[in-house]
């Protein structure tokens, strides 16, 4: 089992910044690929960003490229999402996700790849 706990959400004005953090514990072998997704009530969960277990490669949704940055701290076992130039359409519940020894074919941007999810943290951007 992998436990994920998100923090850092809140209310911010458009153009502002927030930093989300996801703390991982349990079966974190160091080979877990991690990602952030977000969801608005009534809509499907949407990919935001992903980072490989090595930290050498990342993916971003087109809607957040150039504004969001995903990173990981191996000493703290955390994955952060720095969100700049926030827009009202970024308002959602943000979820951290992790795979573990994944052997399937879903790409890093596909929510079906990930077996472990945090409880979510609310981000609200006011106009």
C-alpha positions as CSV (number, residue, x, y, z in Angstrom):
1,X,0.0,0.0,0.0
2,X,1.0,3.6,-0.7
3,X,-0.5,6.4,1.3
4,X,-0.7,9.9,-0.2
5,X,-1.5,13.1,1.6
6,X,-1.9,16.4,-0.3
7,X,-1.6,19.8,1.2
8,X,-1.3,23.4,0.1
9,X,-4.7,24.1,-1.5
10,X,-6.6,27.2,-0.8
11,X,-8.2,30.4,-2.2
12,X,-6.2,32.7,-4.4
13,X,-6.9,35.5,-6.8
14,X,-6.4,35.1,-10.5
15,X,-2.8,35.6,-11.4
16,X,-1.6,34.4,-8.1
17,X,0.4,31.3,-7.1
18,X,0.0,28.2,-5.0
19,X,2.2,25.3,-4.2
20,X,0.7,21.8,-3.6
21,X,2.6,19.1,-1.9
22,X,2.0,15.4,-1.8
23,X,3.6,13.3,0.9
24,X,4.0,9.6,0.2
25,X,4.5,6.8,2.7
26,X,4.2,3.1,2.8
27,X,5.4,1.0,-0.2
28,X,7.3,3.8,-1.8
29,X,10.1,1.9,-3.4
30,X,11.6,4.8,-5.1
31,X,10.3,3.5,-8.5
32,X,6.8,5.0,-8.2
33,X,5.8,7.4,-11.0
34,X,3.7,10.2,-9.6
35,X,1.1,12.5,-11.1
36,X,-1.4,15.3,-10.3
37,X,-5.0,15.2,-11.5
38,X,-7.9,17.6,-10.9
39,X,-11.6,17.3,-10.9
40,X,-14.6,19.6,-11.0
41,X,-17.9,18.3,-9.8
42,X,-19.8,16.7,-12.6
43,X,-16.8,16.4,-14.8
44,X,-14.2,13.7,-15.5
45,X,-10.9,13.6,-13.6
46,X,-8.4,15.6,-15.7
47,X,-4.7,15.0,-16.0
48,X,-2.5,17.9,-14.9
49,X,1.1,16.8,-14.6
50,X,3.3,13.7,-14.2
51,X,6.9,13.0,-13.2
52,X,8.9,9.8,-13.6
53,X,10.3,7.9,-10.7
54,X,13.8,9.1,-11.8
55,X,12.6,12.7,-12.0
56,X,14.2,13.0,-15.5
57,X,11.0,13.3,-17.5
58,X,7.7,15.1,-17.0
59,X,4.4,15.6,-18.8
60,X,2.0,18.5,-18.6
61,X,-1.6,19.1,-19.8
62,X,-1.6,21.7,-22.6
63,X,-3.8,23.9,-20.3
64,X,-1.1,24.2,-17.7
65,X,2.1,24.2,-19.7
66,X,4.4,27.1,-18.9
67,X,2.4,27.9,-15.7
68,X,2.7,24.7,-13.6
69,X,5.8,22.8,-12.6
70,X,6.0,19.3,-11.1
71,X,9.0,18.2,-9.0
72,X,9.9,15.6,-6.5
73,X,12.1,15.6,-3.4
74,X,13.5,12.2,-2.7
75,X,14.8,13.0,0.8
76,X,11.3,14.1,1.9
77,X,9.5,11.6,-0.3
78,X,7.2,14.4,-1.7
79,X,6.0,15.5,-5.0
80,X,5.2,19.2,-5.4
81,X,3.1,21.1,-7.9
82,X,4.0,24.8,-8.3
83,X,1.1,26.6,-9.8
84,X,1.7,30.2,-11.2
85,X,-0.5,32.6,-13.1
86,X,-3.6,30.8,-11.8
87,X,-6.8,31.2,-13.7
88,X,-10.4,30.8,-12.5
89,X,-10.6,27.7,-14.7
90,X,-7.9,26.1,-12.6
91,X,-10.5,25.8,-9.8
92,X,-10.9,22.1,-8.9
93,X,-10.0,19.5,-6.3
94,X,-6.4,18.4,-7.0
95,X,-5.4,14.8,-6.4
96,X,-2.0,13.2,-6.1
97,X,-1.6,9.8,-7.7
98,X,1.1,7.1,-7.6
99,X,1.7,3.9,-9.5
100,X,3.7,1.0,-8.0
101,X,5.6,-1.5,-10.1
102,X,3.2,-0.9,-12.9
103,X,3.4,-3.3,-15.8
104,X,0.4,-2.3,-17.9
105,X,0.1,-0.1,-21.0
106,X,-1.6,3.1,-19.8
107,X,0.5,6.1,-20.3
108,X,1.5,8.5,-17.5
109,X,-1.3,10.9,-18.4
110,X,-4.0,8.2,-18.0
111,X,-5.7,8.0,-14.6
112,X,-6.1,4.3,-15.1
113,X,-2.4,3.8,-14.6
114,X,-2.5,4.8,-11.0
115,X,-3.5,2.6,-8.2
116,X,-3.0,5.0,-5.3
117,X,-4.7,8.3,-4.7
118,X,-4.7,11.0,-2.1
119,X,-7.9,12.5,-0.6
120,X,-7.6,15.7,-2.6
121,X,-7.1,19.3,-1.8
122,X,-9.3,22.2,-3.0
123,X,-7.9,25.0,-5.1
124,X,-10.2,28.0,-5.7
125,X,-9.1,30.8,-8.0
126,X,-11.3,33.9,-7.8
127,X,-11.6,36.3,-10.7
